[in-house]
Amino acid sequence: MAGSEVAINGDNVFVEVSTNGGGTWLKLGELTECSLALSHEPRELTDRFNPGVRAVAKGEIAWELSGEGNVAYASMEGFVKPHTLVDHFVSRNQLDVRFATDTPGDYQYSGKAFLSSFELTAGTGETQTYSISFTGSGNLSISDLGVEITEATWDGTSNPALNVTSSEQPYAPN
């Protein structure tokens, strides 16, 4: 399936949450910006035999989804409201989350995560806003409507090689 043919407009990207294993997805309402951040935390290997030169080895990969939006409490089908997010935060529920578009063929990034921060802000004469962060727990899956990327390699060029299969294995870098 073809994905977006031109640069993706940020208005078409969203963060969704599910409390039932991905059976029902609800978008973060009134979202004004969102992001997916991945990080690699290499292990330190420096020792007395290589003083002054830092040595590291592959370590843990972490990921986080975050978003900001305007606060609205009216019920709209398909959207999760701020007070519901606070309930999940206080209960420390693990949620399924994803970062995606509605365009068939575009990639979506999903996994299990905990709500790690939630903030409501209301300045005088300004729109009330919220900000939210989800910290990933386990692998981040990268898929295109059920097709999973099971291996990614990069040889230092600008074109990473992706081996795409229709397995349900999550993306886990070597």
PASERO-693461 format. One line per 4 residues: number of its first residue (from 1); for each residue x, y, z of C-alpha. Coordinates in nm, 2 decimals, decimal comma, padded with zeros to 4 digits. Example, Ala and Ser with C-alpha at 12.3 -4.5 7.8 and 13.67 -1.06 7.14 Angstrom:
! residues 2
1 = 01,23/-00,45/00,78  01,37/-00,11/00,71
! end
This chain:
! residues 174
1 = 00,00/00,00/00,00  00,12/00,35/-00,08  00,18/00,58/00,21  00,20/00,96/00,20
5 = 00,34/01,08/-00,13  00,46/01,42/00,01  00,59/01,54/00,34  00,34/01,46/00,61
9 = 00,15/01,76/00,75  00,18/01,76/01,13  -00,20/01,82/01,15  -00,24/01,46/01,03
13 = -00,02/01,30/01,30  -00,17/01,20/01,64  -00,12/01,00/01,96  -00,37/00,74/02,05
17 = -00,42/00,53/02,37  -00,60/00,20/02,43  -00,70/00,04/02,75  -00,81/-00,29/02,60
21 = -00,50/-00,42/02,42  -00,56/-00,22/02,10  -00,93/-00,32/02,05  -01,04/00,04/02,08
25 = -00,81/00,34/02,02  -00,89/00,69/02,14  -00,70/01,00/02,01  -00,56/01,26/02,25
29 = -00,81/01,54/02,21  -00,74/01,89/02,09  -00,37/01,79/02,02  -00,16/02,08/01,90
33 = 00,18/01,90/01,88  00,31/01,55/01,95  00,64/01,37/01,93  00,81/01,03/01,95
37 = 01,16/01,02/02,10  01,40/00,73/02,10  01,72/00,72/02,28  02,01/00,47/02,32
41 = 02,19/00,46/02,65  02,53/00,30/02,59  02,71/00,11/02,86  03,03/00,26/02,98
45 = 03,34/00,04/02,91  03,62/00,29/02,99  03,88/00,14/03,22  04,24/00,21/03,34
49 = 04,38/00,05/03,02  04,24/00,33/02,80  04,26/00,64/03,02  04,14/00,96/02,86
53 = 03,95/00,77/02,59  03,59/00,69/02,64  03,48/00,34/02,54  03,11/00,23/02,52
57 = 02,91/-00,07/02,41  02,55/-00,10/02,30  02,31/-00,06/02,59  01,94/00,00/02,65
61 = 01,70/00,16/02,41  01,43/00,38/02,56  01,13/00,55/02,39  00,88/00,82/02,48
65 = 00,56/00,96/02,33  00,45/01,31/02,42  00,19/01,56/02,33  00,05/01,90/02,40
69 = -00,30/02,02/02,34  -00,59/02,25/02,43  -00,83/02,13/02,70  -01,19/02,05/02,62
73 = -01,41/01,84/02,83  -01,71/01,79/02,60  -01,77/01,44/02,48  -01,66/01,36/02,13
77 = -01,66/01,01/01,99  -01,31/00,87/01,95  -01,12/01,11/02,18  -00,98/01,06/02,53
81 = -01,04/01,36/02,77  -00,79/01,51/03,02  -00,98/01,39/03,33  -00,96/01,03/03,20
85 = -00,59/01,06/03,14  -00,55/01,18/03,50  -00,74/00,87/03,62  -00,49/00,65/03,43
89 = -00,20/00,85/03,57  -00,32/00,81/03,93  -00,40/00,44/03,88  -00,06/00,39/03,72
93 = -00,22/00,18/03,44  -00,01/00,05/03,16  -00,16/00,16/02,83  -00,12/00,07/02,47
97 = -00,01/00,39/02,28  00,07/00,47/01,92  00,20/00,75/01,71  00,04/00,75/01,37
101 = -00,15/00,91/01,08  -00,48/00,81/00,92  -00,31/00,76/00,58  -00,30/00,39/00,47
105 = 00,06/00,29/00,41  00,22/00,53/00,65  00,41/00,38/00,94  00,27/00,37/01,29
109 = 00,48/00,33/01,61  00,32/00,15/01,90  00,39/-00,02/02,23  00,30/-00,05/02,59
113 = 00,37/00,26/02,81  00,30/00,43/03,14  00,18/00,79/03,17  00,50/00,95/03,32
117 = 00,39/01,31/03,33  00,07/01,51/03,29  00,03/01,89/03,33  -00,26/02,13/03,30
121 = -00,18/02,50/03,24  -00,41/02,79/03,24  -00,27/03,14/03,20  -00,48/03,46/03,25
125 = -00,66/03,53/02,92  -00,52/03,22/02,75  -00,65/02,89/02,64  -00,61/02,61/02,90
129 = -00,36/02,36/02,78  -00,22/02,02/02,88  00,10/01,84/02,82  00,15/01,46/02,86
133 = 00,43/01,21/02,83  00,42/00,83/02,80  00,74/00,63/02,89  00,76/00,31/02,68
137 = 00,79/-00,03/02,86  00,94/-00,29/02,63  00,97/-00,29/02,25  00,84/-00,02/02,02
141 = 00,66/-00,18/01,72  00,69/-00,02/01,38  00,42/-00,13/01,14  00,23/-00,05/00,82
145 = -00,12/-00,18/00,86  -00,01/-00,51/01,02  00,32/-00,54/00,84  00,60/-00,53/01,09
149 = 00,96/-00,42/01,04  01,16/-00,71/01,20  01,51/-00,60/01,12  01,67/-00,27/01,04
153 = 02,04/-00,23/00,93  02,24/00,08/00,85  02,57/00,08/00,67  02,65/00,45/00,73
157 = 02,49/00,58/00,41  02,17/00,79/00,40  01,96/00,48/00,31  01,90/00,24/00,59
161 = 01,80/-00,11/00,47  01,47/-00,24/00,62  01,37/-00,60/00,60  00,99/-00,59/00,60
165 = 00,79/-00,91/00,67  00,43/-00,97/00,77  00,53/-01,13/01,10  00,40/-00,99/01,43
169 = 00,75/-00,95/01,59  00,83/-00,61/01,73  01,12/-00,41/01,61  01,42/-00,48/01,84
173 = 01,75/-00,35/01,72  02,05/-00,58/01,76
! end
